[in-house]
Amino acid sequence: MNIDWADLAAACGLLLVIEGILPFLSPAAARRAMSAMAAMADSQLRTAGALSMIAGLVLLWLLRS
């Protein structure tokens, strides 16, 4: 399996754009969201992270197949 570095760079750029939308549009809401995450238990954050990764993998699989 060869890595297409241009696709990887584009994906990283898109990630940065998407992550920047909330702080740009509503800094107060972004601050509240970060505070809520800081108050979550480690197990809850791990679960959310795992579900996010699985959703991303499923989406990539659907788009690439």
Backbone as JSON, one array per atom type, in Angstrom:
{
  "sequence": "MNIDWADLAAACGLLLVIEGILPFLSPAAARRAMSAMAAMADSQLRTAGALSMIAGLVLLWLLRS",
  "N": [[0.84, -1.18, 0.0], [0.71, 2.07, -1.01], [1.36, 5.33, 0.17], [-0.41, 8.23, -0.49], [0.91, 11.16, -0.41], [0.01, 13.72, -0.96], [-2.76, 13.51, -0.64], [-2.82, 12.95, 2.1], [-1.74, 15.32, 3.16], [-3.72, 17.1, 2.29], [-5.9, 16.12, 3.77], [-5.04, 16.66, 6.38], [-4.93, 19.44, 6.27], [-7.66, 20.01, 5.83], [-8.69, 19.04, 8.23], [-7.62, 20.93, 10.03], [-8.95, 23.24, 9.15], [-11.66, 22.56, 9.68], [-11.56, 22.17, 12.47], [-11.02, 24.75, 13.25], [-13.3, 26.2, 12.79], [-15.37, 26.47, 14.83], [-14.04, 27.91, 17.03], [-13.51, 30.26, 15.61], [-16.03, 31.23, 14.76], [-17.52, 31.32, 17.16], [-16.08, 32.09, 19.86], [-16.7, 31.98, 22.61], [-18.43, 29.78, 22.85], [-16.68, 27.78, 22.05], [-14.85, 27.9, 24.14], [-16.52, 27.09, 26.26], [-17.06, 24.47, 25.42], [-14.52, 23.32, 25.56], [-14.05, 23.55, 28.29], [-16.04, 21.85, 29.24], [-15.1, 19.43, 28.22], [-12.72, 19.23, 29.64], [-13.71, 18.69, 32.12], [-14.68, 16.16, 31.92], [-14.53, 12.62, 32.6], [-11.62, 10.51, 32.24], [-12.22, 8.05, 31.03], [-14.57, 8.63, 29.64], [-13.65, 10.47, 27.76], [-11.86, 8.85, 26.36], [-13.64, 6.98, 25.28], [-15.2, 8.67, 23.64], [-13.19, 9.53, 21.89], [-12.44, 7.06, 20.72], [-14.85, 6.34, 19.45], [-15.04, 8.44, 17.63], [-12.75, 7.98, 16.05], [-13.42, 5.48, 14.95], [-15.74, 6.17, 13.52], [-14.58, 7.9, 11.66], [-12.86, 6.1, 10.3], [-14.76, 4.35, 9.19], [-16.11, 6.14, 7.5], [-14.0, 6.86, 5.75], [-13.51, 4.33, 4.65], [-15.94, 3.86, 3.33], [-15.88, 5.94, 1.45], [-13.64, 5.3, -0.04], [-14.11, 2.79, -1.12]],
  "CA": [[0.0, 0.0, 0.0], [1.47, 3.31, -1.1], [0.71, 6.49, 0.76], [-0.47, 9.41, -1.34], [1.24, 12.24, 0.53], [-0.83, 14.88, -1.27], [-4.04, 13.27, 0.03], [-2.6, 13.08, 3.54], [-1.6, 16.75, 3.45], [-5.04, 17.7, 2.12], [-6.72, 15.7, 4.9], [-4.58, 17.42, 7.55], [-5.39, 20.82, 6.07], [-9.1, 20.03, 6.05], [-8.87, 18.88, 9.67], [-7.34, 22.21, 10.67], [-10.04, 24.15, 8.8], [-12.86, 22.16, 10.41], [-11.36, 22.43, 13.89], [-10.96, 26.19, 13.48], [-14.58, 26.86, 12.54], [-16.06, 26.85, 16.07], [-13.39, 29.04, 17.72], [-13.61, 31.47, 14.79], [-17.4, 31.73, 14.76], [-18.03, 31.57, 18.51], [-15.03, 31.78, 20.84], [-17.29, 31.64, 23.91], [-18.92, 28.4, 22.77], [-15.49, 26.92, 22.02], [-14.31, 27.87, 25.5], [-17.42, 26.24, 27.05], [-16.87, 23.08, 25.0], [-13.24, 22.86, 26.1], [-14.24, 23.4, 29.74], [-16.83, 20.63, 29.44], [-14.2, 18.3, 27.97], [-11.76, 19.16, 30.75], [-14.41, 18.15, 33.3], [-15.08, 14.77, 31.66], [-13.64, 11.55, 33.07], [-10.74, 9.96, 31.2], [-12.9, 6.97, 30.3], [-15.51, 9.25, 28.7], [-12.87, 11.04, 26.65], [-11.35, 7.72, 25.55], [-14.78, 6.45, 24.52], [-15.52, 9.64, 22.58], [-12.11, 9.46, 20.91], [-12.53, 5.79, 19.99], [-16.01, 6.42, 18.55], [-14.68, 9.37, 16.57], [-11.82, 7.3, 15.14], [-14.17, 4.44, 14.24], [-16.59, 6.86, 12.54], [-13.69, 8.36, 10.59], [-12.43, 4.96, 9.51], [-15.91, 3.88, 8.39], [-16.32, 7.12, 6.44], [-12.94, 6.68, 4.77], [-13.73, 3.06, 3.96], [-17.07, 4.03, 2.42], [-15.48, 6.81, 0.37], [-12.58, 4.69, -0.84], [-14.47, 1.5, -1.7]],
  "C": [[0.88, 1.24, 0.0], [0.66, 4.46, -0.52], [0.75, 7.63, -0.25], [-0.3, 10.62, -0.43], [0.4, 13.49, 0.27], [-2.2, 14.72, -0.6], [-3.91, 13.43, 1.53], [-2.48, 14.55, 3.94], [-2.94, 17.46, 3.31], [-5.96, 17.35, 3.29], [-6.32, 16.47, 6.16], [-5.01, 18.88, 7.45], [-6.88, 20.96, 6.32], [-9.42, 19.89, 7.53], [-8.66, 20.21, 10.39], [-8.44, 23.23, 10.38], [-11.28, 23.84, 9.62], [-12.72, 22.46, 11.89], [-11.34, 23.93, 14.21], [-12.29, 26.89, 13.33], [-15.24, 27.33, 13.83], [-15.35, 27.98, 16.8], [-13.49, 30.35, 16.93], [-15.0, 32.08, 14.88], [-17.9, 32.1, 16.15], [-16.98, 31.17, 19.54], [-15.6, 31.38, 22.2], [-17.79, 30.2, 23.93], [-17.75, 27.42, 22.74], [-14.89, 26.79, 23.41], [-15.18, 26.99, 26.41], [-17.22, 24.77, 26.71], [-15.57, 22.52, 25.57], [-13.32, 22.67, 27.61], [-15.02, 22.12, 30.05], [-15.96, 19.39, 29.22], [-13.21, 18.12, 29.11], [-12.39, 18.54, 31.99], [-14.81, 16.68, 33.13], [-14.05, 13.8, 32.24], [-12.8, 11.03, 31.9], [-11.44, 8.89, 30.37], [-13.9, 7.54, 29.29], [-14.79, 9.84, 27.5], [-12.33, 9.95, 25.75], [-12.46, 7.14, 24.69], [-15.14, 7.37, 23.37], [-14.45, 9.61, 21.49], [-12.17, 8.19, 20.07], [-13.7, 5.82, 19.01], [-15.74, 7.35, 17.37], [-13.74, 8.71, 15.56], [-12.54, 6.24, 14.32], [-15.06, 5.08, 13.17], [-15.76, 7.36, 11.36], [-13.21, 7.23, 9.7], [-13.55, 4.42, 8.63], [-16.16, 4.84, 7.24], [-15.26, 6.99, 5.35], [-13.12, 5.4, 3.96], [-14.85, 3.19, 2.94], [-16.68, 4.9, 1.21], [-14.47, 6.15, -0.57], [-12.97, 3.37, -1.49], [-15.5, 1.65, -2.81]]
}
